[in-house]
Amino acid sequence: MRVVVLGGGYAGVVLTDKLEDRLPADVDLVVVDETGEHLVQHELHRAIRRPEFAGDIVVPLDDIFDRTRVEVATVESVDRDAREIALADGTSLEYDVAAVCLGAASAFYGLPGVEEHAVPLKRLSDASQIRSEFEALAESGGGTVVVGGAGLSGVQTAGELAAFAREENAAVDVVLLEQLDSVAPSFPERFQRAVRDELDREGVDVRTGVTVSRATDEAVETESGDVPYDVFVWTGGIRGPDALDGERVDVRADFSVDDRTVAVGDAARVVDSEGAAVPASAQAAVREARVAARNVETLVADAREHEDGFRPRLEQYTFDSPGWLVSVGDGAVAQVGPTVFRGTAARAAKSGVGASYLAAAGGAREAVALLSEEFGAAGDRE
Ligand SMILES: Cc1cc2nc3c(=O)[nH]c(=O)nc-3n(C[C@H](O)[C@H](O)[C@H](O)COP(=O)(O)OP(=O)(O)OC[C@H]3O[C@@H](n4cnc5c(N)ncnc54)[C@H](O)[C@@H]3O)c2cc1C
């Protein structure tokens, strides 16, 4: 019997880690990931200003698991009827139970010129491209960076770029555009206000209620006028991965797509046990994966023991956030329960979360390096 986990991001890593303990030893456990590495994506924006940080947010998947076989390959499609994964190299992989954890891709919504002119932020190569474009702009005497979209990735990217400009003494303005009326629009109001204050403190020119309609090579066109730019970064939304035809899979609180397949993390649009839409986030992906692992264990037992067609009872997931943490340049905002805090305390909490997450994922060395970097001791590593 074979269980395949597609994708080694937050959902895939946590799910596989749990399955290593839960599944019988004779079950073949395989993770398929196109990079063969786990990227700590929620820290990716920081690699724009600190390229040396890149090595600390990438963990080889082989270092994380004990009994799991890691297959470095690109998933092209999933045939659920045949229970077969088609890989880009022309081979295929059969499975008994599959977990789709392929994450999301950047959505450009077909806005003319946006995909052509903007750099998204999903991979380390995107972070280095943004850095090179920023450096070229700074060296040429300065100009404007426009960041489109003020969700978690947009606010953190804008904050990082503004701090970079200050640090380099560069005449670069950072403009953050958001279609809705506030930054971090899907978050609690107090958190939004604190994030906005941090962005203001970093000197980001925040413009909310501004809808991007298209882009040329000189300006981002919005319904309220053109915004000229030199560098354009797009963090305006996500869609499903190509392997799922660009769609995020709709699943309910047990993550099942059918009696042999689950979908977890950003690749899925999850509605929890109380009917609430779960926000696409690293935090949710990790928490979902813990419940999904128990459900995969049940599906595996069911596939082995019963051929009667009755669906087993699966556990329901309820989204419950312990709080949120974002970095905004040299500052940070944390929300724990109803309390929102900024400044040093938030910054310390941010480093703690990043480090403990990495340590749990097996990247102890990276966790230590992350802590050193957070506290300004990058040169003192090891
Ligand atoms: C700049 C930035 C800042 C963010 N900040 C935060 C934050 O502060 N807090 C928070 O909770 N969330 C944050 N997020 C969101 C968070 O990173 C995502 O929600 C999270 O990565 C989703 O986890 P996942 O496991 O579903 O997908 P991912 O982590 O994206 O993992 C998907 C995996 O699938 C692999 N893959 C994809 N397609 C294929 C294919 N066809 N074949 C094989 N392998 C494939 C990829 O290589 C990757 O390893 C941020 C995101 C960004 C970009």
PDBQT file of the ligand as one rigid body, heavy atoms in Angstrom, charges set to zero:
ROOT
HETATM    1  C1  LIG A 401       5.947  36.755   1.536  1.00  0.00    +0.000 C 
HETATM    2  C2  LIG A 401       4.937  35.913   2.259  1.00  0.00    +0.000 A 
HETATM    3  C3  LIG A 401       4.674  36.143   3.598  1.00  0.00    +0.000 A 
HETATM    4  C4  LIG A 401       3.736  35.351   4.280  1.00  0.00    +0.000 A 
HETATM    5  N1  LIG A 401       3.516  35.589   5.622  1.00  0.00    +0.000 NA
HETATM    6  C5  LIG A 401       2.706  34.766   6.322  1.00  0.00    +0.000 A 
HETATM    7  C6  LIG A 401       2.542  34.937   7.735  1.00  0.00    +0.000 A 
HETATM    8  O1  LIG A 401       3.113  35.848   8.346  1.00  0.00    +0.000 OA
HETATM    9  N2  LIG A 401       1.733  34.056   8.402  1.00  0.00    +0.000 N 
HETATM   10  C7  LIG A 401       1.104  33.024   7.751  1.00  0.00    +0.000 A 
HETATM   11  O2  LIG A 401       0.412  32.236   8.420  1.00  0.00    +0.000 OA
HETATM   12  N3  LIG A 401       1.204  32.843   6.424  1.00  0.00    +0.000 NA
HETATM   13  C8  LIG A 401       1.996  33.695   5.684  1.00  0.00    +0.000 A 
HETATM   14  N4  LIG A 401       2.144  33.522   4.317  1.00  0.00    +0.000 N 
HETATM   15  C9  LIG A 401       1.332  32.492   3.632  1.00  0.00    +0.000 C 
HETATM   16  C10 LIG A 401       1.956  31.116   3.757  1.00  0.00    +0.000 C 
HETATM   17  O3  LIG A 401       3.301  31.114   3.355  1.00  0.00    +0.000 OA
HETATM   18  C11 LIG A 401       1.150  30.101   2.915  1.00  0.00    +0.000 C 
HETATM   19  O4  LIG A 401      -0.197  30.165   3.314  1.00  0.00    +0.000 OA
HETATM   20  C12 LIG A 401       1.702  28.694   3.158  1.00  0.00    +0.000 C 
HETATM   21  O5  LIG A 401       2.968  28.579   2.520  1.00  0.00    +0.000 OA
HETATM   22  C13 LIG A 401       0.753  27.599   2.631  1.00  0.00    +0.000 C 
HETATM   23  O6  LIG A 401       1.307  26.339   2.941  1.00  0.00    +0.000 OA
HETATM   24  P1  LIG A 401       1.072  25.088   1.966  1.00  0.00    +0.000 P 
HETATM   25  O7  LIG A 401       1.742  23.931   2.600  1.00  0.00    +0.000 OA
HETATM   26  O8  LIG A 401      -0.361  24.977   1.627  1.00  0.00    +0.000 OA
HETATM   27  O9  LIG A 401       1.808  25.490   0.605  1.00  0.00    +0.000 OA
HETATM   28  P2  LIG A 401       3.346  25.841   0.321  1.00  0.00    +0.000 P 
HETATM   29  O10 LIG A 401       4.048  26.207   1.561  1.00  0.00    +0.000 OA
HETATM   30  O11 LIG A 401       3.314  26.825  -0.790  1.00  0.00    +0.000 OA
HETATM   31  O12 LIG A 401       3.943  24.462  -0.202  1.00  0.00    +0.000 OA
HETATM   32  C14 LIG A 401       3.600  23.898  -1.434  1.00  0.00    +0.000 C 
HETATM   33  C15 LIG A 401       4.691  22.919  -1.849  1.00  0.00    +0.000 C 
HETATM   34  O13 LIG A 401       4.268  22.252  -3.029  1.00  0.00    +0.000 OA
HETATM   35  C16 LIG A 401       5.327  22.189  -3.967  1.00  0.00    +0.000 C 
HETATM   36  N5  LIG A 401       4.720  22.166  -5.299  1.00  0.00    +0.000 N 
HETATM   37  C17 LIG A 401       3.888  23.081  -5.852  1.00  0.00    +0.000 A 
HETATM   38  N6  LIG A 401       3.489  22.694  -7.065  1.00  0.00    +0.000 NA
HETATM   39  C18 LIG A 401       4.084  21.507  -7.294  1.00  0.00    +0.000 A 
HETATM   40  C19 LIG A 401       4.033  20.577  -8.371  1.00  0.00    +0.000 A 
HETATM   41  N7  LIG A 401       3.295  20.788  -9.459  1.00  0.00    +0.000 N 
HETATM   42  N8  LIG A 401       4.755  19.439  -8.267  1.00  0.00    +0.000 NA
HETATM   43  C20 LIG A 401       5.492  19.173  -7.156  1.00  0.00    +0.000 A 
HETATM   44  N9  LIG A 401       5.570  20.009  -6.117  1.00  0.00    +0.000 NA
HETATM   45  C21 LIG A 401       4.874  21.164  -6.176  1.00  0.00    +0.000 A 
HETATM   46  C22 LIG A 401       6.157  23.445  -3.705  1.00  0.00    +0.000 C 
HETATM   47  O14 LIG A 401       7.499  23.242  -4.114  1.00  0.00    +0.000 OA
HETATM   48  C23 LIG A 401       6.024  23.589  -2.188  1.00  0.00    +0.000 C 
HETATM   49  O15 LIG A 401       7.059  22.910  -1.514  1.00  0.00    +0.000 OA
HETATM   50  C24 LIG A 401       3.047  34.314   3.605  1.00  0.00    +0.000 A 
HETATM   51  C25 LIG A 401       3.303  34.076   2.232  1.00  0.00    +0.000 A 
HETATM   52  C26 LIG A 401       4.241  34.857   1.556  1.00  0.00    +0.000 A 
HETATM   53  C27 LIG A 401       4.512  34.589   0.107  1.00  0.00    +0.000 C 
ENDROOT
TORSDOF 0
